[in-house]
Amino acid sequence: MTIAAAKDKLHDIIDHADEEKVFELLLLFENNDNKAPLYDEETLNILRKRSEQYLSGKSKNYTVEESMERIKRHRQQNGI
């Protein structure tokens, strides 16, 4: 997608958005100064550690399907 196409799409979204959505978008843009990190340092450290464990093969990883099955089983076992 080109920048021009992206801008056109944003204009279309804004033109058809309700009042609440317009103000939400305005807040999103005003609060995103691109200088503030998305995560604090503690969270970044956790993510780095988990990434290292994944890349080194030290952690067990699950597919989406496996994860959903585990969640389903947990809910059934706990009456959720």
Secondary structure as UniProt FT lines:
FT   HELIX           3..16
FT   HELIX           19..31
FT   HELIX           41..56
FT   HELIX           64..77
FT   TURN            78..79
//
